[in-house]
């Protein structure tokens, strides 16, 4: 019979229904990324992580975050500005490759950077072959080029002069994580380091790109590894619907860790009620930075009703045995205080604007 050999840098199938151990009898593990860096075959990564709120992302049938919810988050004004700030702080004038989940987000990135005066092009699987060749030639020859794309460049693309890879997306795929970063990892005589900017909490999810990975364990038990990643992603997560998230485009973060705040209050000897105080202030700032008037801000507060109920419920769990009546009173008190706080802060903001 014929002998079949498969070659891959990431021996984990992107399709959970088709694990590699069903097609291959044995895994032969090559050199680790760390070893290849030490030997000079790969550049050493410098990692810059930004803690991004991903509560609005939903997962599709195969487990990864959907294009629709990812596009909505990453094309929001707040995330586009965060991306631009990250580029200017850590990659300005360096050849940069930006990975996005969907075409809409990538085009939004292109337009936003273009308006800011940067040399950027967009590439996706709908780009005609002649235009694609022209764009890749431009990218190769231009030292400060920025190329924003979708998954089209995760494989079969080799441009060793890339200095920075920006993960402007979140993924639950270890394979995709390694493929994206690998586009910037080629070493050159004058390139011993490259930069990874993570805007999707991916390095927290999978660990360091150049860290040790037990590929044999993943090959033998891929489903267990996928479930472990899913557990990490889903630990007591409260998901805000895309419709609600879209009403707060200027807010980078829309979540509040009630349990962590309660633990911090206990550690500092503070009364538990400070948790709800801090939570309501965060809600108030969300409403204010996405509204032009007090009325508009108060309307946004009403949109947060379900989120408020969830936060109060988490708070009462921290307190222990609490009656339903007390929880409902806390909810009503929270909403009342939130509306009062919004009015005070909006009036103060308007006064400052008039003075200015």
C-alpha positions in Angstrom: 0.0 0.0 0.0 1.0 3.6 -0.5 2.6 5.6 2.3 0.9 9.0 2.9 2.8 11.8 4.6 1.1 15.0 5.6 3.1 18.2 6.5 1.8 21.0 8.7 3.1 23.5 11.2 -0.1 23.2 13.3 -1.4 19.6 13.6 -4.9 20.5 14.7 -7.8 20.2 12.2 -9.9 23.3 11.8 -12.9 21.0 11.5 -13.8 19.3 14.8 -15.6 16.6 12.8 -12.3 15.6 10.9 -9.6 15.1 13.6 -6.2 14.4 12.1 -5.8 11.1 14.1 -8.6 9.7 11.9 -6.4 10.1 8.8 -2.9 9.7 10.2 -1.5 6.9 12.4 1.4 8.8 13.9 2.5 12.4 14.6 6.2 13.2 14.1 6.9 16.4 15.9 9.5 18.8 14.5 11.5 21.6 16.1 9.6 23.9 18.4 9.1 27.6 17.6 11.4 28.5 20.5 14.1 26.3 19.1 13.8 27.8 15.6 14.1 31.2 17.1 17.2 30.2 19.0 18.7 28.8 15.8 17.9 32.1 13.9 15.3 30.6 11.5 12.5 32.7 13.0 12.5 36.2 14.4 11.8 36.8 18.2 8.4 38.2 18.9 7.7 41.3 21.0 4.1 41.0 22.2 1.8 44.0 23.0 -1.6 43.0 24.4 -4.7 45.1 24.7 -7.4 43.9 27.0 -10.5 44.0 24.7 -14.1 43.5 25.8 -15.5 40.6 23.7 -18.9 40.2 25.4 -20.8 41.0 22.2 -19.1 38.3 20.2 -21.2 35.2 19.4 -19.9 31.8 18.3 -20.9 29.9 15.2 -21.6 26.2 14.6 -17.9 25.3 14.4 -17.0 27.2 17.6 -15.3 30.3 16.3 -16.6 33.8 16.7 -19.0 34.8 13.9 -18.1 37.2 11.2 -21.2 39.3 11.8 -20.6 40.0 15.5 -16.9 40.4 14.9 -17.4 42.9 12.1 -19.8 44.9 14.2 -17.4 45.1 17.1 -14.2 45.8 15.2 -15.8 48.3 12.8 -17.1 50.4 15.7 -15.5 53.9 16.2 -14.0 52.9 19.6 -12.2 49.8 18.2 -11.0 51.6 15.1 -9.5 54.3 17.2 -7.9 51.7 19.5 -6.4 50.0 16.5 -5.0 53.3 15.2 -3.7 54.2 18.6 -2.0 50.8 18.9 -0.4 51.1 15.5 0.9 54.7 16.1 2.3 53.6 19.5 4.0 50.4 18.5 4.3 50.1 14.7 4.3 53.5 13.1 6.1 53.5 9.8 6.8 49.8 10.0 5.6 47.3 7.4 2.4 46.0 9.0 -0.1 43.2 8.3 -3.6 43.5 9.9 -5.8 40.5 10.2 -9.6 40.9 10.5 -12.5 38.4 10.7 -14.6 39.9 8.0 -14.4 42.0 4.8 -16.5 44.8 6.3 -14.2 45.3 9.2 -11.1 45.2 7.0 -12.6 47.8 4.7 -13.5 49.9 7.7 -9.9 49.7 8.9 -8.7 50.7 5.4 -10.9 53.8 5.3 -10.1 54.8 8.8 -6.3 54.6 8.3 -6.6 56.3 4.9 -8.4 59.2 6.4 -5.6 59.4 9.0 -3.1 59.8 6.2 -1.5 56.3 6.2 -0.3 54.2 3.3 -2.7 51.3 3.4 -4.3 48.8 1.0 -7.1 46.2 1.5 -7.1 42.6 0.2 -9.8 39.9 0.4 -10.8 36.8 -1.5 -12.9 38.9 -3.9 -9.9 40.9 -5.1 -9.2 40.1 -8.8 -6.0 38.2 -9.4 -4.3 41.1 -11.3 -5.1 43.6 -8.5 -4.0 41.1 -5.9 -0.7 40.7 -7.6 -0.3 44.5 -7.8 -1.1 45.0 -4.1 1.3 42.3 -3.0 4.0 43.8 -5.2 3.3 47.2 -3.7 3.4 45.7 -0.2 6.8 44.0 -0.9 8.4 47.2 -2.2 7.0 49.8 0.3 8.8 49.9 3.6 5.9 51.6 5.6 3.1 49.7 3.9 0.0 48.6 5.8 -2.0 45.7 4.4 -5.4 44.9 6.0 -7.0 41.6 5.0 -9.1 38.7 6.1 -8.0 35.0 6.2 -6.7 35.1 2.6 -3.1 35.7 3.8 -3.0 33.2 6.7 -1.6 30.5 4.3 0.4 30.6 1.1 1.7 34.1 1.7 5.4 34.7 2.3 6.7 38.3 2.8 9.6 38.2 5.3 9.9 42.0 5.4 6.8 42.2 7.6 7.7 43.9 10.8 4.4 43.9 12.7 1.4 41.5 12.7 -1.8 43.0 14.2 -4.5 40.6 15.3 -7.5 42.8 14.9 -9.8 40.0 15.7 -10.5 37.2 18.2 -10.4 33.5 17.4 -10.8 30.2 19.2 -8.7 28.4 16.6 -5.1 27.6 17.7 -4.2 26.8 14.1 -5.4 30.2 12.8 -3.6 31.9 15.7 -0.3 30.4 14.7 -0.8 30.9 11.0 -1.6 34.6 11.4 1.5 35.3 13.6 3.6 33.2 11.4 3.2 35.7 8.5 5.6 38.0 10.4 8.0 35.5 11.9 10.5 35.0 9.0 14.0 36.1 10.0 16.3 38.2 7.8 19.8 39.4 8.3 18.5 42.8 9.4 15.3 41.5 11.0 15.8 39.5 14.2 12.6 40.7 16.0 9.0 41.4 15.0 6.0 42.8 16.8 2.7 41.2 17.6 -0.2 43.5 18.6 -3.1 41.5 20.0 -6.5 43.2 20.0 -8.5 40.0 20.6 -7.2 38.5 23.9 -5.7 35.7 21.8 -2.4 35.4 23.6 -4.3 35.1 26.9 -6.5 32.4 25.3 -3.7 30.3 23.8 -0.5 31.4 25.6 2.6 32.8 24.0 3.1 32.0 20.3 6.7 30.9 21.0 5.7 29.0 24.1 5.7 25.2 24.5 2.7 23.4 23.0 2.0 19.7 23.6 1.1 18.8 20.0 1.1 15.1 20.7 -1.6 15.6 23.4 -3.6 17.8 21.0 -3.2 15.2 18.2 -4.4 12.4 20.4 -7.2 14.3 22.1 -8.2 17.3 19.9 -11.8 17.5 21.3 -10.5 17.7 24.9 -8.3 20.6 23.9 -11.2 22.4 22.1 -13.4 22.0 25.1 -10.7 23.4 27.3 -10.5 26.5 25.1 -14.3 26.8 25.2 -14.3 26.6 29.0 -11.7 29.3 29.2 -13.8 31.5 26.9 -17.1 30.9 28.7 -16.3 31.1 32.4 -19.3 32.9 33.8 -19.5 35.2 30.8 -22.5 37.5 30.4 -23.1 38.2 26.7 -24.5 41.5 25.6 -26.5 41.2 22.4 -25.1 42.7 19.3 -28.1 45.0 19.1 -27.4 46.5 22.5 -23.6 46.6 21.8 -24.2 48.5 18.6 -25.8 51.4 20.6 -22.5 52.0 22.4 -20.0 52.3 19.5 -17.8 54.8 21.4 -17.3 52.5 24.4 -14.4 50.1 24.2 -15.6 48.2 27.3 -19.2 47.4 28.1 -18.7 44.8 30.8 -18.0 44.9 34.5 -16.7 42.0 36.6 -18.9 42.2 39.7 -17.3 39.3 41.5 -13.8 40.7 41.0 -15.0 44.1 42.2 -16.6 42.5 45.3 -13.4 40.6 46.1 -11.4 43.8 45.7 -13.8 45.7 48.0 -13.5 43.0 50.7 -9.7 43.1 50.4 -9.6 46.8 50.9 -12.1 46.7 53.8 -14.8 48.6 51.9 -18.5 48.2 52.2 -19.9 45.8 49.5 -22.2 48.6 48.1 -19.2 50.3 46.5 -19.4 47.5 43.8 -22.8 48.8 42.6 -21.6 52.4 42.9 -18.6 51.6 40.6 -20.8 49.6 38.2 -23.4 52.4 37.9 -20.6 54.9 37.2 -19.3 52.7 34.4 -22.9 52.4 33.0 -23.3 56.2 33.2 -20.0 56.9 31.3 -21.2 54.4 28.6 -24.4 56.4 28.2 -22.7 59.8 28.2 -20.0 59.0 25.7 -22.6 57.7 23.2 -25.1 60.5 23.6 -25.4 64.2 22.6 -28.0 65.1 25.1 -29.4 64.2 28.5 -32.5 62.7 26.9 -30.5 60.5 24.6 -28.3 59.3 27.4 -31.3 58.4 29.6 -32.8 56.5 26.6 -29.5 54.5 26.5 -29.8 53.8 30.2 -33.2 52.0 29.5 -31.4 49.8 27.0 -29.2 48.5 29.8 -32.0 47.1 31.9 -31.1 43.4 31.3 -27.5 44.1 32.0 -28.3 46.0 35.2 -30.4 43.0 36.4 -27.6 40.6 35.6 -25.1 42.7 37.5 -27.4 43.1 40.5 -27.9 39.3 40.5 -24.2 38.7 40.5 -23.8 41.2 43.4 -26.5 39.4 45.5 -24.7 36.1 44.9 -21.6 37.6 46.5 -23.7 38.7 49.5 -25.1 35.2 50.0 -28.7 34.6 51.1 -30.7 37.5 49.7 -34.5 37.7 49.2 -36.1 38.4 45.9 -37.7 41.6 47.2 -34.3 42.9 48.2 -32.8 42.1 44.8 -35.7 43.9 43.1 -35.3 46.9 45.4 -31.6 47.0 44.5 -32.4 46.9 40.8 -34.9 49.8 41.1 -32.4 51.8 43.3 -29.6 51.1 40.8 -31.7 52.5 37.9 -32.8 55.5 39.8 -29.2 56.4 40.9 -28.0 55.8 37.4 -30.4 58.3 35.9 -29.5 60.9 38.5 -25.8 60.3 37.9 -26.2 60.7 34.1 -28.0 64.0 34.5 -25.3 65.4 36.9 -22.4 64.3 34.7 -24.1 65.5 31.5 -24.8 68.9 33.0 -21.2 69.1 34.2 -19.9 68.2 30.7 -22.2 70.8 29.1 -20.9 73.5 31.5 -17.3 72.6 30.6 -18.1 72.8 26.9 -19.7 76.3 27.3 -16.7 77.6 29.2 -14.3 76.2 26.6 
